[in-house]
Each structure stands twice: as C-alpha cells, then as structure tokens.
Amino acid sequence: MAREFTSVGVVGLGTMGAGIVEVFARNGIDVVAVEISEAALERGRTTLTGSTDRAVAKGKLAEADRDALLSRVHFQVGLDALHSVDLVIEAVPEHLDLKQRIFAELDRVCKPEAILATNTSSLSVTEISVATTRPNQVIGIHFFNPAPVMKLVEVVRTVVTSADVVADVEALCERLGKVDVTISDRAGFIANALLFGYLNHAVSMFESRYATREDIDAAMKLGCGLPMGPLALMDLIGLDTAYEILDTMYRRGGRDRRHAPVPLIKQMVTAGLLGRKSGRGFYTYERPGSPVVVPDEQTPVASESALADGARGIAKVGVVGSGTMATGIIEVFAKAGYEVVSVTRGAEKSAKVFESVKTSLNKGVVRGKLSEADRDAALGRINWSATLEHLADVDLVVEAVVEELSVKKALFASLDEICKPGVVLATTTSSLPVIDVAMATQRPADVVGLHFFNPAPIMPLIEVVQTIRTSAETTTTAKAVCATLGKTGVVCGDRSGFIVNALLFPYLNDAVKMLEASYSTADDIDYAMKLGCGYPMGPFELLDVVGLDVSLAIQRELYLELREPGFAPAPLLEHLVTAGYLGRKSGRGFRDHTRR
Ligand SMILES: NC(=O)c1ccc[n+]([C@@H]2O[C@H](COP(=O)([O-])OP(=O)(O)OC[C@H]3O[C@@H](n4cnc5c(N)ncnc54)[C@H](O)[C@@H]3O)[C@@H](O)[C@H]2O)c1
C-alpha cells in the first residue's frame, strides 16, 4: 500500500516554491507553506493568489475551487510549523550549506516517518541527505518552472534512498497529474544537464554581440519551435538561480567549460537584474514578478518604414539551384510578388522544379490558403533559365546550389562578372563561411547569408548572416526582404552554425552522450525535454527526423571551427552513422521506424 500524503510542507515560496504549493493544494492536499520572514511570506502569498486569480480569469479554475485551494494552504514563518506533515519539499536558494542547514533542522522538527525532499536543480541530493539522520528518507523531487503548468517531475534517488520511499513519491507524482522520470543523483539530472549548456552559450552570444537578445530568442522559437527563447527563459528561471545551477554543474559535472557561467550573468546578478522576479533581466518587465515585457532602450524599432529605411529596392530576384531549398525559395519569392528568375543546370531540371512549385502551390489552393488566380499569378512571375546571363538585371541573387565551397566560390565569381552593380548576392549555405564565398567576388560588401529553413515555404525564420565585409546597407536590405516574405530575419555573425544550429546541435549531441553513459533511456530523455521544457520533440525524435549523418556533419563543423572540447561528436552518434542507422530516412536511427 502506497503511503498516504494528507499534508505536505513547502519551504521557500519563491519562483518554484509558490508554484509547488499550488500544485499540491490544487490536488486536495493540505500545505504548510513556510518562509524565512513575514515579508517573504507575504510575497509568496501574493504569487499564489496572483497565479490562481489568473487561472480563474482564464476560465481554467472555478472561483469556488480557487477558494478551496487557498483554504488548504497555511502560511507560517519558521520550520517549526512542519512538525506533523508527511512530506516536506524544500525550495530555498541553490546553496549547499543553506540546504544542509535546513535539512538538519527539518530532521529535528519533522516526525520520524516524514519524507524530506529537495527541489534542487543541480546540487547533490546525497550531500544534502547526509545532513540528516534519515538519509534513506531523503529524495529529490525536481519540479519544472512554472510548476503548475509543466508536466514533468524528475525523481532523484540517491544510493541510500529506500525503495519504498521512491515508490511512494512516484505514486504521489501520478496523483498530482505529473509524469515522473526516476534517475540517480547526477549534476543537472536529465533536463538541466541538457539545457544549461545551451542557455549559457546563448548568453555568451549575447555578451559578445553576436546577435541581439530579440534575434537570439526569435531564432530558437521560430527555428526550433521552442516555447520561449533562451534569454527569456533565463529571465523566467531567475539569473541568480541560473548562476548557481551553472556554477554547481561546472564543479560537479567534470568542469565542462560550457557550464562555467558567462561573466555577464554574475554582473547582472550583482546589479540586481535577476529576471522577471526583480522586474528586469535580459528584458524589462512591467513590474517585478510580471511576465509582461515592456520596451526599453534595447528594443528595436519594429515599424515597416523603419525596416525599409536605408534598404535598396528589390523587385526582381534570381534563384540559382534546383534542390529542395531552391525550389522552396522560388515559391516563397514568387508568392510574395517578386519577379523571379530561376537558373538551373538545364531544361529538365527546370521542368522538375516547376512541377514541384506547382504541386506545392496547389496544396495551398486545396487547403483554401491561396486562390487559383494567386497561384497562377505566382507561377507566371517565374522565368525559367539555364544560363546565369539571365541574372544580369536582377536586384538580388539567392544561391542554393550544392554545399561545396569550390562550387559556390566559382558561382559567385561568375555572378560578380554578370550581375549589375548594387545587386545583393546571397548564399543559403548552412555550414560554409559566408566570407569565403564573398571573397570570390570583387564586391564582398554586397554579399550576405540568407539561411532559410526547410521547408522554406513554411518555416518562419531566416538567418541573415553578415560577414566582417558585409555593408550595413546590404544587411538592412536583406532584413527588409525577409519582412516582405512574411518571415522574421534575425541578424547574426558569420560563425559555424549561425544561431540555431550552434545552439541546437551541441544539445542534441549532449543527449547522445547522456544515453551513451547509460544515465537514462532515450524515452525518458525525450519525455524530460518535452514535458519539462516544452520542446516540441525530444532530442532523439528530432535526431531521427533530421538525420544522424546530417547531425554528425554539423556537429563536426562546430567542433572544428570553435575547438570547444565539449562539442566533440558523441562516439555513439559516429557509430550509428557508420552502421547506416541514419534515422527515419533509413528506417532506423535511435529508434526502429520499420515496425511502427
Ligand atoms: N527557478 C527555476 O526555474 C527552478 C526550476 C526547478 C528547480 N529550481 C530549484 O528550486 C530551488 C528554489 O529556486 P527558486 O528559483 O524558487 O529561488 P527563489 O530565489 O525564487 O526563491 C527562494 C525562496 O526561499 C526563501 N528562503 C531563503 N532561505 C530560507 C529559509 N531559511 N527558510 C525558508 N525560506 C527561505 C526565500 O525567501 C525565497 O522566497 C533551488 O534549489 C532551484 O535550483 C529552480
């Protein structure tokens, strides 16, 4: 018989604690909510009522249920109030000595059979447990932010946690409507071990002015479908908490440089810029605790006219290539009203591209998204050619030929001879340095990267890659073009992986390393990222879709260019590729797709 939990205690009512109180009270469990002072208690109470009032306003909670929920919570200062609860969850700041002190005190105050749990994100549950005389009843119950919303709970058992305590806590998670993954005590558990290297890397991109905060966040939201960008997420987590988690993970997790907190984080914490909770972090919020971002001095001017300011006029666009990307890009430009010159290597290829564009536009018609007249007009705007000379009078060329530097360089040298002055020359390369292509011309100031995502007609993001020779006018023009295509253009520097791939693939590679180390299973790791962090797919699902060979090639590029030891491709990824397990396309990758 599983243990009955009729009342629980929550220690610390900050970002996490207040949410955890809500989770229990919502599920009919009495909560003793404890803080260090009356003022902190009041803050916690305000957070809880704010959250439940919002749920009522959104129609997600009946007023009577809110009142019942709040009546189950008893607010108290000091740990003495916890003498008769069945379980305590500690959610105080991420400092080992503080947590050990609190656990020693809880051990004295709580009844002998009570389970003592920590919500730590990165500290050793084992080290916390030995501050008590009952380490077998100490366990990690790691909720995700915001606790009432996120489905995942990581249950962390140490080598001494007794099996019945683990089973009781697992049953409790189920009662709370949560999905649990049970794991052993390792720095960052599953989700944070995979998340924080990525977050820290995003902060370093911002710190080095590689891209703006808006562009970094938009890139990850629109390019990967994440619920929020990394800098907005840092603000939600709290920069002080994020700093402590990174610092602990760096020290506990083998001193991986990627977890050494970027200096800017410490500076922001010192300056009181803690994120949402203090009203300002990477972004500025309406007031402390509010999720509403308000404009500040870094907010870009977003109006259409400002976008077009300083941009060259573009009416006619050349697209070179006949593959998946070129085909999608031709459709995107033609649909947006541009006159398009498609250049392929022959009439046969042009016919194939024409058919693909027509089929895709027809799908739009069938779905009611495009009228027949608009389809015909779009097709009518495309001129088909097999010779580059036809690009003599275009205003913009988008190159989407094979990903080989020698081919692209030769093409750009030809474009340099053929195209009129003032043309913007863009490459869609996803892995080659744009500057190499630019230097094949006599006009590197006019060369820019336009990194579309696949499928181009659907994906809302384009990375605008500026080299050290790209002129401001060229970048402005490229951004303005993205806007006319109905897409978001994010501007970044000319480094391997640009924004999205540089942030995405090391995370995927880390997931493979975690699997390889047998810390958890592919299913649980996928669950953790989907249910704990709101990712649309888990890392192994995504790797199988992208292709393991493609992923390995990108990861190798990143490793070669940035020389970051932590970016070394996971041996398991290399082995799977060698074995021909490339993902969905070959029927097998991390999972077997032939049997589904
Ligand atoms: N922020 C996140 O996204 C997140 C997610 C999962 C887990 N966690 C973990 O949850 C824990 C709490 O983090 P947080 O972000 O909620 O921190 P926070 O700073 O927002 O809140 C901590 C609260 O603890 C209170 N406190 C401090 N000392 C206390 C004491 N002696 N007795 C009672 N209360 C005390 C503080 O007054 C504060 O309200 C940390 O271990 C953190 O790693 C955080």
The ligand as an SDF file (V2000), in Angstrom:
LIG
                    3D

 44 48  0  0  0  0  0  0  0  0999 V2000
   13.8600   28.8280  -10.9420 N   0  0  0  0  0  0  0  0  0  0  0  0
   13.6890   27.7100  -11.5940 C   0  0  0  0  0  0  0  0  0  0  0  0
   13.3370   27.7330  -12.7910 O   0  0  0  0  0  0  0  0  0  0  0  0
   13.8840   26.3800  -10.8990 C   0  0  0  0  0  0  0  0  0  0  0  0
   13.3610   25.2190  -11.5010 C   0  0  0  0  0  0  0  0  0  0  0  0
   13.4700   23.9970  -10.8140 C   0  0  0  0  0  0  0  0  0  0  0  0
   14.1190   23.9500   -9.5890 C   0  0  0  0  0  0  0  0  0  0  0  0
   14.6380   25.0960   -9.0400 N   0  0  0  0  0  0  0  0  0  0  0  0
   15.2830   24.9730   -7.7330 C   0  0  0  0  0  0  0  0  0  0  0  0
   14.3450   25.3770   -6.7460 O   0  0  0  0  0  0  0  0  0  0  0  0
   15.0240   25.9470   -5.6310 C   0  0  0  0  0  0  0  0  0  0  0  0
   14.4740   27.3380   -5.3760 C   0  0  0  0  0  0  0  0  0  0  0  0
   14.7500   28.1610   -6.5070 O   0  0  0  0  0  0  0  0  0  0  0  0
   13.8940   29.4530   -6.8420 P   0  0  0  0  0  0  0  0  0  0  0  0
   14.2200   29.8310   -8.2340 O   0  0  0  0  0  0  0  0  0  0  0  0
   12.4900   29.2290   -6.4560 O   0  0  0  0  0  0  0  0  0  0  0  0
   14.5620   30.5210   -5.8550 O   0  0  0  0  0  0  0  0  0  0  0  0
   13.9910   31.9130   -5.3570 P   0  0  0  0  0  0  0  0  0  0  0  0
   15.1570   32.7360   -5.0040 O   0  0  0  0  0  0  0  0  0  0  0  0
   12.9920   32.4370   -6.2970 O   0  0  0  0  0  0  0  0  0  0  0  0
   13.1930   31.5270   -4.0050 O   0  0  0  0  0  0  0  0  0  0  0  0
   13.8030   31.0340   -2.8480 C   0  0  0  0  0  0  0  0  0  0  0  0
   12.9110   31.3520   -1.6340 C   0  0  0  0  0  0  0  0  0  0  0  0
   13.4560   30.7230   -0.4880 O   0  0  0  0  0  0  0  0  0  0  0  0
   13.2700   31.5810    0.6090 C   0  0  0  0  0  0  0  0  0  0  0  0
   14.2080   31.2200    1.6870 N   0  0  0  0  0  0  0  0  0  0  0  0
   15.5310   31.5080    1.7840 C   0  0  0  0  0  0  0  0  0  0  0  0
   16.0210   30.9990    2.9280 N   0  0  0  0  0  0  0  0  0  0  0  0
   15.0070   30.3790    3.5760 C   0  0  0  0  0  0  0  0  0  0  0  0
   14.8870   29.6900    4.8170 C   0  0  0  0  0  0  0  0  0  0  0  0
   15.9360   29.5280    5.6110 N   0  0  0  0  0  0  0  0  0  0  0  0
   13.6770   29.1980    5.1720 N   0  0  0  0  0  0  0  0  0  0  0  0
   12.6010   29.3560    4.3560 C   0  0  0  0  0  0  0  0  0  0  0  0
   12.6680   30.0130    3.1880 N   0  0  0  0  0  0  0  0  0  0  0  0
   13.8450   30.5190    2.7910 C   0  0  0  0  0  0  0  0  0  0  0  0
   13.4910   32.9630    0.0240 C   0  0  0  0  0  0  0  0  0  0  0  0
   12.9030   33.9650    0.8410 O   0  0  0  0  0  0  0  0  0  0  0  0
   12.8420   32.8420   -1.3400 C   0  0  0  0  0  0  0  0  0  0  0  0
   11.4940   33.2420   -1.3010 O   0  0  0  0  0  0  0  0  0  0  0  0
   16.5010   25.9280   -5.9840 C   0  0  0  0  0  0  0  0  0  0  0  0
   17.0790   24.7790   -5.4370 O   0  0  0  0  0  0  0  0  0  0  0  0
   16.4880   25.8490   -7.5040 C   0  0  0  0  0  0  0  0  0  0  0  0
   17.6400   25.2740   -8.0200 O   0  0  0  0  0  0  0  0  0  0  0  0
   14.5100   26.3000   -9.6650 C   0  0  0  0  0  0  0  0  0  0  0  0
  1  2  1  0
  2  3  2  0
  2  4  1  0
  4  5  1  0
  4 44  2  0
  5  6  2  0
  6  7  1  0
  7  8  2  0
  8  9  1  0
  8 44  1  0
  9 10  1  0
  9 42  1  0
 10 11  1  0
 11 12  1  0
 11 40  1  0
 12 13  1  0
 13 14  1  0
 14 15  2  0
 14 16  1  0
 14 17  1  0
 17 18  1  0
 18 19  2  0
 18 20  1  0
 18 21  1  0
 21 22  1  0
 22 23  1  0
 23 24  1  0
 23 38  1  0
 24 25  1  0
 25 26  1  0
 25 36  1  0
 26 27  1  0
 26 35  1  0
 27 28  2  0
 28 29  1  0
 29 30  1  0
 29 35  2  0
 30 31  1  0
 30 32  2  0
 32 33  1  0
 33 34  2  0
 34 35  1  0
 36 37  1  0
 36 38  1  0
 38 39  1  0
 40 41  1  0
 40 42  1  0
 42 43  1  0
M  CHG  2   8   1  16  -1
M  END
$$$$
